[in-house]
Amino acid sequence: MIYNSSWQLVPFLGGDDITSRTGSNKQDWVEVDIFGATDGNVGLANDWAGYYAAIRAANAIISNIQYSTADKSVNDDCLGQAYFYRALCYSFLTRIWGKVPLLDKYSGDIDYTITPAGVGDIYALIVRD
């Protein structure tokens, strides 16, 4: 998952808030910091996969909560957290990549080949969530 490392800070690189230093094992960070990320950037690839894994899990909860036998208050808490994490992931995905695939229904597999949604459509989902 993306939150077990410092890569959750990627959306803040490239500005004055956070910057990366050269050398060491920071080349992937430097690429993002100078707006020159390559296809081989392992950190960004891991972020992408982590965000979409969380979105897939959130969609599973949202799409299947009606089958839960837990108390309504427990289901409401789970549903609220699922909407929050889906919105958080999409806010970061959009800040890093702009247009990205918008998946708002649960599916066994993630289809990355769908046409990316516009940033406005993604932010509309974020606000609804």
C-alpha positions in Angstrom: 0.0 0.0 0.0 1.1 3.5 -0.6 0.9 4.7 3.0 3.7 2.5 4.3 6.4 4.7 2.7 7.2 8.3 1.9 5.6 8.0 -1.6 2.3 9.4 -0.3 4.1 12.8 -0.5 4.4 12.6 -4.3 1.6 15.1 -5.0 3.5 17.7 -3.0 6.8 17.4 -5.0 7.6 19.9 -7.7 6.7 22.9 -5.5 8.2 24.7 -2.7 6.7 22.6 0.0 8.8 19.5 -0.5 11.8 18.8 -2.6 14.1 15.8 -3.1 17.8 15.7 -2.9 19.9 14.2 -5.5 22.0 11.0 -5.1 21.4 8.0 -2.9 18.2 6.1 -3.7 16.2 9.2 -4.6 16.3 9.2 -8.4 12.6 8.3 -8.7 11.7 11.2 -6.4 14.0 13.6 -8.4 12.2 12.7 -11.6 8.9 13.6 -10.1 10.3 16.8 -8.5 11.5 18.1 -11.8 8.4 17.0 -13.7 10.4 14.5 -15.7 9.1 11.1 -14.5 9.9 8.2 -16.8 8.0 5.0 -17.6 10.5 3.2 -15.4 9.7 5.1 -12.3 9.1 2.3 -9.8 7.8 4.6 -7.1 5.0 6.0 -9.3 4.2 2.6 -10.6 3.7 1.4 -7.0 1.6 4.5 -6.1 -0.7 3.8 -9.1 -1.1 0.2 -8.2 -1.7 1.0 -4.5 -4.3 3.7 -5.2 -6.2 1.4 -7.5 -6.0 -1.5 -5.0 -7.6 0.8 -2.4 -10.2 2.0 -4.8 -11.1 -1.6 -5.8 -11.5 -2.5 -2.1 -13.6 0.6 -1.4 -15.8 -0.3 -4.4 -16.2 -3.8 -3.1 -17.6 -2.4 0.2 -19.8 0.2 -1.5 -21.2 -2.4 -4.0 -21.8 -5.1 -1.4 -22.7 -3.4 1.9 -26.3 -4.4 1.5 -25.3 -8.0 2.0 -23.7 -7.3 5.4 -25.4 -8.7 8.5 -23.7 -6.2 10.8 -25.5 -3.5 12.7 -26.5 -0.5 10.7 -24.0 1.7 12.6 -21.1 -0.6 11.7 -22.2 -0.7 8.1 -22.5 3.1 8.0 -19.0 3.4 9.5 -17.6 1.0 6.9 -19.4 2.7 4.0 -18.2 6.2 5.2 -14.6 5.0 5.3 -14.9 3.4 1.9 -16.2 6.6 0.3 -13.5 8.6 2.1 -10.6 6.4 0.9 -11.9 6.2 -2.6 -12.1 10.0 -2.7 -8.7 10.4 -1.2 -7.1 8.0 -3.7 -8.8 9.8 -6.6 -7.7 13.2 -5.4 -4.0 12.0 -5.3 -4.3 10.1 -8.6 -5.7 13.3 -10.3 -3.1 15.5 -8.7 -0.3 13.3 -10.0 -1.6 12.1 -13.4 -4.5 14.3 -14.3 -6.9 12.2 -16.3 -7.1 8.7 -15.0 -9.5 5.7 -15.4 -12.6 6.3 -13.2 -13.8 3.1 -11.6 -16.8 3.6 -9.4 -18.2 0.0 -9.5 -16.7 -3.1 -8.1 -15.1 -5.5 -10.5 -13.0 -8.6 -10.0 -10.2 -7.1 -12.2 -9.2 -3.5 -12.7 -9.6 -2.4 -16.3 -6.9 0.2 -16.9 -7.7 0.3 -20.6 -10.9 2.3 -20.2 -10.8 5.9 -21.5 -9.5 8.1 -18.7 -12.1 10.4 -17.2 -11.7 14.2 -17.2 -10.5 15.9 -14.1 -13.9 17.5 -13.6 -15.6 14.2 -13.7 -13.2 12.8 -11.1 -13.6 15.8 -8.8 -17.4 15.4 -9.1 -17.0 11.8 -7.8 -14.8 13.1 -5.0 -17.4 15.6 -3.9 -20.2 13.0 -4.0 -18.1 10.6 -2.0 
